Amino acid sequence: MEHIEYHNKLFKYIFFLPAICLFTYLPVAAQNVRVAAAANLQSVIEVLQKDFKQKTGINIEPVVGSSGKLVAQISNGAPFDVFLSADMSFPETLFKGGFAAKQPVEYARGSLIICSSQNIGFENWERMLLTARVKKIAIANPAIAPYGKAAEEVLKYKGILDEVKSKTVYGESISQVNTYVTTGVADVGFTTQSLVKEAGSKTDLYYKVIDPKYYKPILQGMVLLKHGIDNRGAERFYQYILSPAAKSIFASYGYRIQ
């Protein structure tokens, strides 16, 4: 009897051991990836999220905001795994501060446009901004938003920065600028080219791509954060963003890919 009982116990142990191992592994395998994403990525991150989930079965939880504010949150302990910035300087700041596991890498280059919900003509947009027709010009806060910094560089290059200061309305992020433009709160705005695809058929937009020679390249950088070192999904998402599949999605939203 003892011999039979021993074999029954052994059988149960062998039978249930794989199940125990499986359920122990599942939370790790299903661990979500928290991604801090610059505001200019608001629409494209949703497409990347779906494509990555389809390819890997891993969920990402994007939190979108201005690059500067996201850096402040990460520096204060926010539990993000990967940071997609609108420039390279913010990821470099995190790396130098010991918050990143790897040096920053460029994943895309931003494209700046001047845009309006009104067909006001952009053939000579520099002069048009000085006319009475344009009362409000939306720009993202240049202190924390790289696209806002690029917009000011363009206005300075054209020699009209001081002349349009009184008309300028600053948004906390490029997302707020996009809202100002699409709702008509601002007559024109300087924003990311991805807005055009994001708006699609929902809103008629008129725009002109700003010549890249008028501003410093908007090199958008990414870092794997130390919080994500033990999250295998974070490493996979990091590698995915550098893949041809992700680059194709970025290109479809107007980003320049090297």
C-alpha positions, 0 to 999 in steps of 0.5 A: 500500500505504501508503495502504491501511495508513493507512486500516486503522489509521484504521479500527481507531482509530475503531472502538476509540475508543468502546470505550476511552472507554466502559471509561474511563468505567465505573469513574466511573459505577459508583463506589459511594457510602459512606454513614455512617448513624446506628444508628437507620437500620439497617433503613430504610437497607437499603430505601433502598439497594434502592430507590436501586439500582433507580432509578439502578443505583448501589450504596451501601455503608452503615456503621451506627453511633452518630452521635457515633462516625461523626463521630469517624471522619469527622473522622479521615479516614474516606472517607465520601461522605454522612452521615445523622445522628440529629440536626442538631448532629453534621452542623453540627459537620462543616460548621463543621469543614470536612468537609462540602460543603454545610450540613446539611439535615433529612431526617426527624424521629425518633419515640421509643417505650418498648418491651418484649418483655413485655406489661407494660402502658404505660398508666402507664409512668412509675409502672411503671418505678419498680416491682420488675417492671422491673429493667433499662431500656435507653437509648442513651448520651446523649453520642453517641446522640441517641435516648438524649439524648431518653430522658433528657429524657423521664425528667427531664420526668417527674421520675423520672430520678434514681429509675431511674438504678440500673436504667439499662443504657446501650447504645453505640448505639440498635442495642444498645438494640434488641438488649437489648429484643428479647432480653429482656436489658432489661425495657424500653427507649427506642428508635426507632419504626422498631424495630417495623417492623424486628422485624415478625413475628419478635419480639412487641413491646409499645410506646407512642409517647412524646409529642413534647412531652416531648423536643426534636424529633429533627431528623435531618440529612444532609450531603454530605461533601467526600470525595463531591464528585467522586462523582456518585453521592453527589450523586444519593443526597443528592438521593434522600434528599430525594425523595418516594420516600425520604420515603415509606419513612421515613414507613413506618418511623415517622419524621415527615416535614415 
